Amino acid sequence: MARLKRAHRLLIRMAAQNVVRQRVRALLLGGAVMLGVGIGFASFVAGWAMRTGIATSLSRMGADLVVVPRETLVNITSSLLTVQPTDLSLDSGIGKSIAAIPGIARVAPQRIVRSVIGGQAANLIAFDPSTDFSILPWLGERQSVPPSLDNVITGGRVPAHVGDVLQICGKSFVVNGRLELTGVGPFDESYFLSFDAFNAINVLNHVPGAQQSGVKAPDQVYGGKRPALAGADSDLNADACKADVPLNGVSAFLLQLSSGAKVEDVKFSIAQLPGVRIVEGNAVLTNSRQALGPLFLGVVIFALFQVVALMIVVSLLFSAIVQERYREVGLLRAMGARPKQIMTIILAEAAIVTGLGGVAGLVFGMTVLLVFARSLGFYFGLLGIPFYWPPLAILQESAAVAMLFSVILGLVGAFLPAWRVRGLDPYALIQAQER
């Protein structure tokens, strides 16, 4: 076993010496791999960032369709679909029927009720953070701690700051985040909390005397030292504080359509449900959102064609390299080298060159990304399309895949020439070089 390891080390050393001996050729091949890997890595990360930014920007445009009770008023603006606060509601179970309709990608329920917070009339909007796509994309300033049942999010025009304590229906809520200004009054002046927190308010309303006693903010986060906001809620007769508010009511279902779905077909299916009204959003935004997936798929296909082209170039180059060294390979075979060892030398040489080219490609790709983020990324940010870097785990995995790809590229590209030369006789190899 030790002898076999020494033999492999010797073969790899010979491959490294061949790389050093042909520096110019190795640099050119490594440069080609560097460009391919670097551009591929930068394209993936930039595509991820732009896709996430565009998706976030389009999510800020609201829903493609909104399903509401038949008599509900709906505000249609250039950026969001919202419903007016109303006593009408739909049963939350309708959401499962809507989600089962072909062509619907996401269903986000909302409950909108009137309330009085800090002495001012306000809208209280309950939503499901796990399915939401129209509220959280607008989230700007936020706390580092994860949201809980005692947290609330405020609109951009609400005169409260992150960390303040608000009284809603006798229960204390900590402002966990603030939305950016949307230009839509019902959103900018509203308060947002999860359905679980909203149901906790309703449970509190059903307990006699609970509203007067209230609930303090969690001491483990704020230590009970942060005072409540001035003008705490004293009107417990607001709609949100009524004990007869149904716990399973939903004011609206916001829908996003899947790629390729036809709006008319989806509307026809939803119209079969009793007591609902369907409101359609901006068709241009719907079409743009649906085209985002095929666009990203086209970029991936283009990158795959680039990979195939680079693999063909590497294979042709190593075919020429092996052909130039027929005499050297023939002499090694005449001295007792086995065909398997000849293949090991050629494949190791390819792996070394392309592996080093992959490392250089990662450095080159990161440089391209930094330039992109400070130029085009900044420009897109001014247009309202943020540049989001992928999570660190995604960056690490993509870098590892790029390195692995560069090594595999060399091995695959050199395998066919190495396999062809291993079957030739030593005499034929020496004679072929002399002709």
BAPA-772114 format. One record per residue (C-alpha): residue number from 1; residue in one letter; chain; x, y negated, z. Coordinates in steps of 0.25 Angstrom, whole numbers. Layout:
<recs>
REC  num  residu  chaine     xx     yy     zz
REC  NUM       A       A      X      Y      Z
...
</recs>
This chain:
<recs>
REC  num  residu  chaine     xx     yy     zz
REC    1       M       A      0      0      0
REC    2       A       A     11    -10      4
REC    3       R       A     18     -6     -9
REC    4       L       A      6     -9    -17
REC    5       K       A      4    -23    -10
REC    6       R       A     19    -26    -14
REC    7       A       A     16    -23    -28
REC    8       H       A      4    -32    -29
REC    9       R       A     12    -43    -23
REC   10       L       A     23    -41    -33
REC   11       L       A     12    -42    -44
REC   12       I       A      6    -54    -39
REC   13       R       A     20    -60    -37
REC   14       M       A     23    -57    -52
REC   15       A       A     10    -64    -56
REC   16       A       A     13    -76    -48
REC   17       Q       A     27    -77    -55
REC   18       N       A     20    -76    -68
REC   19       V       A     11    -88    -64
REC   20       V       A     24    -96    -60
REC   21       R       A     31    -92    -73
REC   22       Q       A     20    -98    -82
REC   23       R       A     17   -110    -74
REC   24       V       A     11   -118    -86
REC   25       R       A      2   -107    -90
REC   26       A       A     -2   -105    -76
REC   27       L       A     -5   -120    -73
REC   28       L       A    -13   -121    -86
REC   29       L       A    -22   -108    -82
REC   30       G       A    -23   -113    -68
REC   31       G       A    -27   -127    -73
REC   32       A       A    -38   -121    -81
REC   33       V       A    -43   -113    -69
REC   34       M       A    -42   -125    -60
REC   35       L       A    -51   -133    -70
REC   36       G       A    -61   -122    -71
REC   37       V       A    -62   -119    -56
REC   38       G       A    -61   -133    -52
REC   39       I       A    -72   -138    -61
REC   40       G       A    -81   -126    -58
REC   41       F       A    -79   -128    -43
REC   42       A       A    -82   -143    -44
REC   43       S       A    -94   -141    -53
REC   44       F       A   -100   -131    -43
REC   45       V       A    -98   -141    -31
REC   46       A       A   -102   -153    -39
REC   47       G       A   -114   -145    -45
REC   48       W       A   -118   -141    -31
REC   49       A       A   -117   -155    -26
REC   50       M       A   -125   -161    -37
REC   51       R       A   -135   -151    -37
REC   52       T       A   -137   -153    -22
REC   53       G       A   -137   -168    -24
REC   54       I       A   -147   -168    -36
REC   55       A       A   -156   -158    -29
REC   56       T       A   -156   -166    -16
REC   57       S       A   -159   -179    -25
REC   58       L       A   -170   -172    -32
REC   59       S       A   -176   -166    -19
REC   60       R       A   -177   -181    -14
REC   61       M       A   -186   -183    -25
REC   62       G       A   -196   -174    -18
REC   63       A       A   -205   -163    -23
REC   64       D       A   -209   -158    -36
REC   65       L       A   -223   -155    -31
REC   66       V       A   -231   -158    -18
REC   67       V       A   -243   -150    -13
REC   68       V       A   -252   -158     -4
REC   69       P       A   -266   -157      1
REC   70       R       A   -276   -161    -10
REC   71       E       A   -279   -175     -4
REC   72       T       A   -265   -179      0
REC   73       L       A   -259   -192     -5
REC   74       V       A   -245   -190    -11
REC   75       N       A   -234   -201    -14
REC   76       I       A   -226   -198    -26
REC   77       T       A   -213   -206    -27
REC   78       S       A   -201   -205    -36
REC   79       S       A   -193   -198    -25
REC   80       L       A   -203   -190    -16
REC   81       L       A   -217   -184    -15
REC   82       T       A   -223   -187     -2
REC   83       V       A   -237   -185      4
REC   84       Q       A   -245   -195     13
REC   85       P       A   -247   -191     27
REC   86       T       A   -261   -184     28
REC   87       D       A   -270   -175     37
REC   88       L       A   -271   -165     25
REC   89       S       A   -262   -154     25
REC   90       L       A   -259   -140     18
REC   91       D       A   -257   -127     25
REC   92       S       A   -242   -124     26
REC   93       G       A   -245   -110     21
REC   94       I       A   -248   -116      7
REC   95       G       A   -233   -118      6
REC   96       K       A   -230   -103      4
REC   97       S       A   -241   -103     -7
REC   98       I       A   -234   -114    -14
REC   99       A       A   -220   -109    -13
REC  100       A       A   -225    -96    -19
REC  101       I       A   -228   -103    -32
REC  102       P       A   -218   -101    -43
REC  103       G       A   -210   -113    -47
REC  104       I       A   -209   -119    -33
REC  105       A       A   -195   -119    -27
REC  106       R       A   -198   -127    -14
REC  107       V       A   -210   -130     -5
REC  108       A       A   -208   -141      6
REC  109       P       A   -220   -143     15
REC  110       Q       A   -222   -156     22
REC  111       R       A   -231   -161     33
REC  112       I       A   -234   -176     34
REC  113       V       A   -241   -183     45
REC  114       R       A   -243   -197     51
REC  115       S       A   -236   -200     64
REC  116       V       A   -232   -211     73
REC  117       I       A   -217   -212     76
REC  118       G       A   -210   -223     84
REC  119       G       A   -223   -231     84
REC  120       Q       A   -224   -231     68
REC  121       A       A   -233   -223     59
REC  122       A       A   -224   -212     51
REC  123       N       A   -226   -200     43
REC  124       L       A   -221   -187     49
REC  125       I       A   -217   -177     39
REC  126       A       A   -214   -162     42
REC  127       F       A   -206   -154     33
REC  128       D       A   -199   -140     32
REC  129       P       A   -184   -143     31
REC  130       S       A   -181   -129     25
REC  131       T       A   -190   -132     13
REC  132       D       A   -189   -147     12
REC  133       F       A   -183   -154      0
REC  134       S       A   -189   -168      0
REC  135       I       A   -185   -173     14
REC  136       L       A   -172   -168     18
REC  137       P       A   -165   -172      5
REC  138       W       A   -167   -186     10
REC  139       L       A   -161   -184     23
REC  140       G       A   -149   -194     25
REC  141       E       A   -145   -196     40
REC  142       R       A   -146   -184     49
REC  143       Q       A   -141   -178     62
REC  144       S       A   -130   -167     62
REC  145       V       A   -139   -158     71
REC  146       P       A   -149   -149     63
REC  147       P       A   -164   -154     64
REC  148       S       A   -173   -148     74
REC  149       L       A   -187   -148     79
REC  150       D       A   -184   -161     86
REC  151       N       A   -179   -169     73
REC  152       V       A   -186   -178     64
REC  153       I       A   -181   -184     51
REC  154       T       A   -185   -199     48
REC  155       G       A   -187   -206     34
REC  156       G       A   -177   -216     29
REC  157       R       A   -186   -228     34
REC  158       V       A   -189   -223     48
REC  159       P       A   -182   -232     59
REC  160       A       A   -175   -220     66
REC  161       H       A   -161   -215     66
REC  162       V       A   -155   -201     67
REC  163       G       A   -155   -197     81
REC  164       D       A   -167   -205     86
REC  165       V       A   -178   -199     94
REC  166       L       A   -192   -200     89
REC  167       Q       A   -205   -197     96
REC  168       I       A   -215   -190     86
REC  169       C       A   -228   -185     93
REC  170       G       A   -222   -185    107
REC  171       K       A   -210   -177    102
REC  172       S       A   -196   -182    101
REC  173       F       A   -189   -180     87
REC  174       V       A   -174   -183     84
REC  175       V       A   -172   -190     71
REC  176       N       A   -163   -180     64
REC  177       G       A   -161   -187     50
REC  178       R       A   -166   -198     41
REC  179       L       A   -170   -198     27
REC  180       E       A   -164   -207     17
REC  181       L       A   -173   -217     11
REC  182       T       A   -182   -211      0
REC  183       G       A   -190   -223     -4
REC  184       V       A   -203   -216     -1
REC  185       G       A   -210   -222     11
REC  186       P       A   -217   -209     17
REC  187       F       A   -203   -203     18
REC  188       D       A   -195   -214     22
REC  189       E       A   -204   -217     34
REC  190       S       A   -207   -203     38
REC  191       Y       A   -202   -193     49
REC  192       F       A   -198   -179     45
REC  193       L       A   -198   -167     53
REC  194       S       A   -199   -152     51
REC  195       F       A   -212   -144     52
REC  196       D       A   -207   -137     65
REC  197       A       A   -205   -151     71
REC  198       F       A   -219   -155     66
REC  199       N       A   -225   -143     72
REC  200       A       A   -218   -145     85
REC  201       I       A   -225   -159     86
REC  202       N       A   -239   -152     83
REC  203       V       A   -236   -142     94
REC  204       L       A   -233   -153    103
REC  205       N       A   -246   -160     99
REC  206       H       A   -254   -148    104
REC  207       V       A   -247   -148    118
REC  208       P       A   -255   -157    127
REC  209       G       A   -246   -168    133
REC  210       A       A   -234   -164    124
REC  211       Q       A   -234   -177    116
REC  212       Q       A   -234   -185    128
REC  213       S       A   -222   -178    134
REC  214       G       A   -214   -177    121
REC  215       V       A   -201   -169    118
REC  216       K       A   -187   -175    119
REC  217       A       A   -176   -174    109
REC  218       P       A   -167   -163    111
REC  219       D       A   -157   -165    122
REC  220       Q       A   -146   -156    115
REC  221       V       A   -145   -165    103
REC  222       Y       A   -147   -179    109
REC  223       G       A   -146   -177    124
REC  224       G       A   -158   -185    127
REC  225       K       A   -151   -198    125
REC  226       R       A   -156   -204    112
REC  227       P       A   -169   -212    115
REC  228       A       A   -181   -211    107
REC  229       L       A   -184   -221     96
REC  230       A       A   -191   -233    100
REC  231       G       A   -206   -233     98
REC  232       A       A   -208   -219    100
REC  233       D       A   -221   -212     95
REC  234       S       A   -233   -216    104
REC  235       D       A   -244   -212     94
REC  236       L       A   -247   -197     96
REC  237       N       A   -260   -199     88
REC  238       A       A   -252   -198     75
REC  239       D       A   -255   -187     65
REC  240       A       A   -243   -179     68
REC  241       C       A   -246   -179     83
REC  242       K       A   -260   -174     82
REC  243       A       A   -262   -160     88
REC  244       D       A   -271   -156     76
REC  245       V       A   -261   -157     65
REC  246       P       A   -260   -143     58
REC  247       L       A   -247   -136     60
REC  248       N       A   -247   -129     47
REC  249       G       A   -251   -141     38
REC  250       V       A   -242   -147     27
REC  251       S       A   -244   -160     20
REC  252       A       A   -237   -157      7
REC  253       F       A   -229   -146      0
REC  254       L       A   -217   -152     -8
REC  255       L       A   -213   -143    -19
REC  256       Q       A   -200   -141    -27
REC  257       L       A   -202   -133    -40
REC  258       S       A   -192   -123    -45
REC  259       S       A   -183   -124    -58
REC  260       G       A   -192   -122    -70
REC  261       A       A   -205   -123    -63
REC  262       K       A   -217   -130    -70
REC  263       V       A   -224   -140    -62
REC  264       E       A   -237   -137    -68
REC  265       D       A   -237   -123    -65
REC  266       V       A   -233   -125    -50
REC  267       K       A   -244   -135    -49
REC  268       F       A   -254   -126    -55
REC  269       S       A   -250   -115    -45
REC  270       I       A   -251   -125    -33
REC  271       A       A   -264   -130    -37
REC  272       Q       A   -270   -116    -34
REC  273       L       A   -268   -119    -19
REC  274       P       A   -281   -125    -12
REC  275       G       A   -281   -140     -7
REC  276       V       A   -268   -144    -13
REC  277       R       A   -263   -156    -22
REC  278       I       A   -251   -155    -30
REC  279       V       A   -242   -168    -33
REC  280       E       A   -231   -167    -43
REC  281       G       A   -218   -175    -42
REC  282       N       A   -209   -182    -52
REC  283       A       A   -208   -172    -64
REC  284       V       A   -194   -178    -67
REC  285       L       A   -189   -174    -54
REC  286       T       A   -195   -161    -54
REC  287       N       A   -189   -157    -67
REC  288       S       A   -175   -163    -63
REC  289       R       A   -175   -154    -50
REC  290       Q       A   -179   -142    -58
REC  291       A       A   -168   -144    -68
REC  292       L       A   -157   -145    -57
REC  293       G       A   -156   -130    -56
REC  294       P       A   -154   -127    -71
REC  295       L       A   -144   -138    -71
REC  296       F       A   -135   -132    -60
REC  297       L       A   -137   -119    -67
REC  298       G       A   -132   -124    -80
REC  299       V       A   -119   -130    -73
REC  300       V       A   -117   -116    -67
REC  301       I       A   -118   -109    -81
REC  302       F       A   -108   -120    -86
REC  303       A       A    -98   -117    -75
REC  304       L       A    -99   -102    -78
REC  305       F       A    -96   -104    -93
REC  306       Q       A    -84   -112    -89
REC  307       V       A    -80   -101    -80
REC  308       V       A    -81    -91    -92
REC  309       A       A    -73   -100   -101
REC  310       L       A    -62   -102    -91
REC  311       M       A    -61    -86    -89
REC  312       I       A    -60    -85   -104
REC  313       V       A    -48    -95   -104
REC  314       V       A    -41    -88    -93
REC  315       S       A    -43    -74   -100
REC  316       L       A    -37    -80   -113
REC  317       L       A    -26    -86   -106
REC  318       F       A    -22    -74    -98
REC  319       S       A    -23    -66   -111
REC  320       A       A    -12    -75   -117
REC  321       I       A     -4    -74   -104
REC  322       V       A     -4    -59   -104
REC  323       Q       A     -1    -58   -119
REC  324       E       A     11    -67   -117
REC  325       R       A     16    -57   -106
REC  326       Y       A     15    -44   -113
REC  327       R       A     30    -41   -113
REC  328       E       A     31    -44    -98
REC  329       V       A     19    -35    -95
REC  330       G       A     25    -24   -104
REC  331       L       A     38    -25    -96
REC  332       L       A     31    -24    -83
REC  333       R       A     23    -12    -88
REC  334       A       A     36     -6    -93
REC  335       M       A     42     -8    -79
REC  336       G       A     31      0    -73
REC  337       A       A     20    -10    -70
REC  338       R       A      7     -4    -71
REC  339       P       A     -5    -10    -79
REC  340       K       A    -12    -13    -66
REC  341       Q       A      0    -21    -61
REC  342       I       A      0    -29    -74
REC  343       M       A    -14    -33    -72
REC  344       T       A    -12    -37    -58
REC  345       I       A     -1    -47    -62
REC  346       I       A     -9    -53    -73
REC  347       L       A    -22    -54    -64
REC  348       A       A    -14    -60    -52
REC  349       E       A     -7    -70    -61
REC  350       A       A    -21    -74    -66
REC  351       A       A    -27    -75    -52
REC  352       I       A    -15    -83    -47
REC  353       V       A    -16    -94    -58
REC  354       T       A    -31    -95    -58
REC  355       G       A    -32    -94    -42
REC  356       L       A    -22   -106    -41
REC  357       G       A    -31   -113    -52
REC  358       G       A    -43   -110    -44
REC  359       V       A    -37   -117    -32
REC  360       A       A    -33   -129    -40
REC  361       G       A    -47   -129    -46
REC  362       L       A    -53   -130    -32
REC  363       V       A    -44   -142    -29
REC  364       F       A    -48   -148    -43
REC  365       G       A    -63   -145    -41
REC  366       M       A    -63   -152    -27
REC  367       T       A    -56   -164    -33
REC  368       V       A    -66   -165    -44
REC  369       L       A    -77   -164    -34
REC  370       L       A    -72   -175    -25
REC  371       V       A    -71   -184    -37
REC  372       F       A    -85   -180    -42
REC  373       A       A    -91   -183    -28
REC  374       R       A    -84   -197    -27
REC  375       S       A    -88   -201    -41
REC  376       L       A   -100   -194    -48
REC  377       G       A   -105   -189    -34
REC  378       F       A   -105   -203    -29
REC  379       Y       A   -113   -208    -41
REC  380       F       A   -123   -197    -40
REC  381       G       A   -125   -201    -25
REC  382       L       A   -128   -215    -30
REC  383       L       A   -139   -209    -39
REC  384       G       A   -145   -202    -27
REC  385       I       A   -139   -188    -30
REC  386       P       A   -130   -185    -18
REC  387       F       A   -117   -176    -19
REC  388       Y       A   -118   -165     -9
REC  389       W       A   -105   -157     -7
REC  390       P       A   -108   -142     -6
REC  391       P       A   -107   -136      8
REC  392       L       A    -93   -132     12
REC  393       A       A    -96   -117     11
REC  394       I       A   -101   -119     -3
REC  395       L       A    -88   -126     -6
REC  396       Q       A    -79   -115      0
REC  397       E       A    -87   -104     -7
REC  398       S       A    -86   -112    -21
REC  399       A       A    -71   -114    -19
REC  400       A       A    -69    -99    -16
REC  401       V       A    -77    -95    -28
REC  402       A       A    -69   -105    -37
REC  403       M       A    -56    -99    -31
REC  404       L       A    -61    -84    -33
REC  405       F       A    -66    -88    -47
REC  406       S       A    -52    -93    -51
REC  407       V       A    -45    -80    -47
REC  408       I       A    -56    -72    -54
REC  409       L       A    -55    -80    -66
REC  410       G       A    -40    -77    -67
REC  411       L       A    -42    -62    -65
REC  412       V       A    -54    -61    -75
REC  413       G       A    -46    -69    -85
REC  414       A       A    -34    -61    -84
REC  415       F       A    -40    -47    -82
REC  416       L       A    -43    -44    -97
REC  417       P       A    -28    -48   -102
REC  418       A       A    -22    -40    -90
REC  419       W       A    -31    -28    -93
REC  420       R       A    -27    -28   -108
REC  421       V       A    -12    -29   -105
REC  422       R       A    -13    -18    -95
REC  423       G       A    -16     -7   -105
REC  424       L       A     -5    -10   -115
REC  425       D       A      8     -2   -115
REC  426       P       A     21     -9   -110
REC  427       Y       A     28     -7   -124
REC  428       A       A     16    -13   -131
REC  429       L       A     16    -25   -122
REC  430       I       A     31    -28   -124
REC  431       Q       A     30    -26   -139
REC  432       A       A     17    -35   -140
REC  433       Q       A     25    -47   -133
REC  434       E       A     37    -45   -143
REC  435       R       A     28    -46   -155
</recs>
